[in-house]
Amino acid sequence: MMMSKNAFRDFIHQYEKLTDAEWEMVANRLHPLHLKKGDILLKEGQICNHIWFLEQGFLRFFIWKDGEAISKFFTLAPYTFTSQRSFNLRQPTKENIEVLEDSIIWEIGFDDNQKLMQIPSYNTFVRKLIQEVQHFTEQIMESLQNKTAEERYRVILEKNPKFMQRVSLKHLASFLGITPQSLSRIRKNIH
């Protein structure tokens, strides 16, 4: 797998432009990770000390409930992510982040990120990204409250067919809040 810090710069530029000097400050704080399918990047009870950029791969955020792993959401490359509450409040996380495909990830530590937040354009990028994540979270909550599992499945199928090809039925069923058997019935009804 090829790694390139510039993939992160390209991602940032979708939100806010950085000068070459500003990018150099960010790039100097990036550290690469190669993770394999099945690795756990962050485990419940740990304090999240990084912001990550997923250059290549696929991740699942999940919690444990009554001995079952419940999928909260998924992250497809390219995207920037963290366990926001744990990272910002310096509290143990309640979630886990699992690598679903071999992945290339770049990380920035908490202290380095605090320094980078002094750069106005980087600060703006982070604020815009947080707003986007909050918007996604609100959409998920509204969908859970107002749509059936079948309706939510149809929306995912329409809006993100590539995602559907990459996620296991077990994880998707967990995300939809139904059993794999119920998901199989929904899929038969649709197809």
Protein Blocks (a to p, Z undefined) as FASTA:
>chain_A
ZZdfklmmmmmmmmoccdfklmmmmmmmpccddddehiafbdghiacfbdcddfbdcddd
dddeehiacdfbdcddddddddfklmmnopacfbdcddfbdcddddddfklmmmmmmpmk
lmmmmmmmmmmmmmmmmmmmmmmmmpcfklmmmmmmmmmmmlmmmpcfklmmmmnopafk
lmmmmmmmmZZ
